[in-house]
Amino acid sequence: MRLKKLKTKFLGRNCICYKTIDSTQNEILRMIRKKAPNGSLVIADIQTKGKGTHGRTWYTDEKNNIAFSFFAELKCDIRKLDGITLEIAKIIVDIFKTIYKIDVSIKEPNDIVIKDKKIGGILTETKVLSGIAEYIVVGIGINTSKKYFTEDIKDIATSIKKEFNVDVASEDFIAEFCNKFEKEILKRIGD
């Protein structure tokens, strides 16, 4: 698959889409072991075992929501990644504000919320050897169209569609995110 609005040098240039997968994050880690190209991106409609922080599950059980993971080779001092999760959250908030005219907030360090209800989360994992960040793996899940929430999360989670009745074009959102994030990461590592 090719993201039409992608303007990156490497991020998202190798893009694979799945109707159903265990976890986009797990798939990226498998791809890294098989020497996938730098910037590889995995998108899924449904995740059966989506990964959240602290070993939690991220539910992507309906279509037309955003679930993707990617990796970027870095080979830089780990300190250059300070605050990277918060920077990712700021990019997401900015996309919603500028393109969709929606105000969402950040619950630090890695949640995207509307009125204290979670609509999205960010999972970052970094491989570090002797203080050098070899690569970063980022997973992002956003409830853009989710209608049904299980009993245990219905009071703490919501979606863009439910709150604002706005349709979010997943491919366009992901392309715009990649465009902005690649600039940020290149600025940090000095390339």
C-alpha positions as CSV (number, residue, x, y, z in Angstrom):
1,M,0.0,0.0,0.0
2,R,1.1,3.6,-0.7
3,L,0.0,6.5,1.4
4,K,-0.9,9.2,-1.2
5,K,-0.1,12.3,0.9
6,L,3.2,11.0,2.1
7,K,6.1,13.5,1.7
8,T,8.8,11.6,3.7
9,K,12.2,10.4,2.7
10,F,11.9,7.0,4.5
11,L,9.1,6.9,7.1
12,G,6.1,5.0,5.7
13,R,7.7,4.3,2.4
14,N,7.4,0.6,3.1
15,C,3.8,0.3,4.2
16,I,1.9,-2.9,4.9
17,C,-1.8,-3.0,5.7
18,Y,-3.7,-5.9,7.5
19,K,-7.4,-6.4,7.8
20,T,-6.7,-8.3,11.1
21,I,-3.5,-8.8,13.0
22,D,-2.5,-9.7,16.6
23,S,-0.7,-6.3,17.1
24,T,0.9,-3.8,14.8
25,Q,3.7,-3.3,17.4
26,N,4.4,-7.1,17.4
27,E,4.5,-7.2,13.6
28,I,7.0,-4.3,13.4
29,L,9.2,-6.1,15.9
30,R,9.0,-9.3,13.8
31,M,9.8,-7.2,10.6
32,I,12.9,-5.7,12.3
33,R,14.2,-9.2,13.0
34,K,13.8,-9.9,9.2
35,K,15.7,-6.7,8.3
36,A,12.8,-4.6,7.1
37,P,13.6,-1.3,5.5
38,N,14.1,1.7,7.9
39,G,10.8,3.5,8.4
40,S,8.6,0.5,7.8
41,L,5.0,1.0,8.8
42,V,2.2,-1.4,9.7
43,I,-1.5,-0.4,9.6
44,A,-4.4,-2.6,10.8
45,D,-8.2,-2.5,10.8
46,I,-8.5,-4.9,13.6
47,Q,-5.9,-5.9,16.3
48,T,-6.7,-9.0,18.3
49,K,-4.0,-8.3,20.9
50,G,-3.1,-4.7,20.5
51,K,-0.5,-3.4,22.9
52,G,-0.9,-0.6,25.3
53,T,1.5,0.7,28.0
54,H,2.3,-1.3,31.1
55,G,1.2,-4.6,29.4
56,R,-2.4,-3.4,28.9
57,T,-4.5,-4.3,25.9
58,W,-5.4,-1.6,23.3
59,Y,-8.8,-2.6,21.8
60,T,-9.0,-2.1,18.0
61,D,-12.1,-4.3,17.4
62,E,-14.0,-2.2,14.9
63,K,-12.9,-0.9,11.5
64,N,-12.2,2.7,10.6
65,N,-10.1,3.5,13.6
66,I,-6.4,4.3,13.6
67,A,-3.9,1.6,14.6
68,F,-0.4,1.7,13.3
69,S,3.2,1.1,14.3
70,F,6.5,2.0,12.7
71,F,10.2,1.9,13.4
72,A,13.0,4.3,12.7
73,E,16.7,3.5,12.8
74,L,18.5,6.1,14.9
75,K,22.0,5.2,16.1
76,C,22.1,8.3,18.4
77,D,22.7,9.1,22.0
78,I,19.6,8.1,24.0
79,R,19.3,11.6,25.4
80,K,18.3,12.9,22.0
81,L,15.0,11.0,22.5
82,D,14.1,12.8,25.8
83,G,10.4,13.8,25.7
84,I,9.8,12.0,22.3
85,T,6.5,10.5,23.5
86,L,5.2,13.9,24.5
87,E,6.4,15.3,21.1
88,I,4.4,12.5,19.3
89,A,1.3,13.4,21.4
90,K,1.8,17.1,20.4
91,I,1.9,16.1,16.7
92,I,-1.4,14.2,17.0
93,V,-3.1,17.1,18.8
94,D,-1.8,19.5,16.1
95,I,-3.2,17.3,13.3
96,F,-6.6,17.2,14.9
97,K,-6.6,20.9,15.5
98,T,-5.3,22.1,12.1
99,I,-7.0,19.6,9.8
100,Y,-10.1,18.6,11.6
101,K,-10.7,21.7,13.8
102,I,-11.0,19.5,16.8
103,D,-9.5,20.2,20.2
104,V,-8.1,17.2,22.0
105,S,-5.7,17.2,24.9
106,I,-2.7,15.3,26.2
107,K,-2.7,13.4,29.5
108,E,1.0,13.0,30.0
109,P,3.0,11.2,29.0
110,N,1.1,9.1,26.3
111,D,-2.6,9.5,26.3
112,I,-4.8,11.6,24.0
113,V,-8.1,12.6,25.7
114,I,-11.3,14.5,25.3
115,K,-12.9,15.7,28.5
116,D,-10.9,13.2,30.6
117,K,-11.9,10.3,28.4
118,K,-9.2,8.5,26.4
119,I,-9.4,8.5,22.6
120,G,-5.8,7.4,21.9
121,G,-2.5,6.2,23.2
122,I,1.1,6.1,22.2
123,L,3.5,3.2,22.9
124,T,7.2,3.8,22.3
125,E,9.9,1.2,22.7
126,T,13.6,1.8,22.1
127,K,16.5,-0.6,21.6
128,V,19.5,0.8,23.5
129,L,23.0,-0.5,23.5
130,S,25.7,1.2,25.6
131,G,23.7,4.5,25.7
132,I,23.1,4.5,22.0
133,A,19.5,4.3,20.7
134,E,19.6,1.8,17.8
135,Y,16.0,2.2,16.8
136,I,12.6,3.4,18.1
137,V,9.4,1.5,17.6
138,V,6.2,3.6,17.9
139,G,2.7,2.3,18.1
140,I,-0.4,4.6,17.9
141,G,-4.0,3.8,18.4
142,I,-6.8,6.3,18.1
143,N,-10.5,5.7,18.5
144,T,-11.7,7.7,15.5
145,S,-15.0,5.8,14.7
146,K,-15.4,3.4,17.6
147,K,-19.0,3.0,18.7
148,Y,-19.0,0.3,21.2
149,F,-17.0,0.2,24.5
150,T,-16.9,-2.7,26.9
151,E,-18.3,-2.2,30.3
152,D,-14.8,-1.8,31.9
153,I,-13.9,1.1,29.7
154,K,-17.2,2.8,28.6
155,D,-16.8,5.5,31.3
156,I,-13.2,6.3,30.6
157,A,-12.9,6.0,26.8
158,T,-14.6,7.6,23.8
159,S,-14.1,8.4,20.1
160,I,-13.8,11.3,17.7
161,K,-17.0,10.3,16.0
162,K,-18.9,9.9,19.2
163,E,-17.8,13.3,20.6
164,F,-17.7,15.4,17.5
165,N,-19.5,13.5,14.7
166,V,-16.4,14.0,12.5
167,D,-15.0,11.4,10.1
168,V,-11.3,11.0,10.1
169,A,-9.6,9.7,7.0
170,S,-7.1,7.2,8.5
171,E,-4.7,7.1,5.6
172,D,-4.5,10.9,5.4
173,F,-4.0,11.2,9.1
174,I,-1.2,8.6,9.2
175,A,0.5,10.2,6.2
176,E,0.4,13.6,7.9
177,F,1.7,12.2,11.1
178,C,4.6,10.5,9.2
179,N,5.4,13.8,7.5
180,K,5.6,15.7,10.8
181,F,7.3,13.0,12.8
182,E,10.1,12.3,10.3
183,K,11.0,16.0,10.4
184,E,11.1,15.9,14.2
185,I,13.2,12.7,14.4
186,L,15.7,13.9,11.8
187,K,16.1,17.2,13.7
188,R,16.8,15.3,16.9
189,I,19.4,12.9,15.4
190,G,21.0,15.6,13.3
191,D,20.6,14.2,9.8
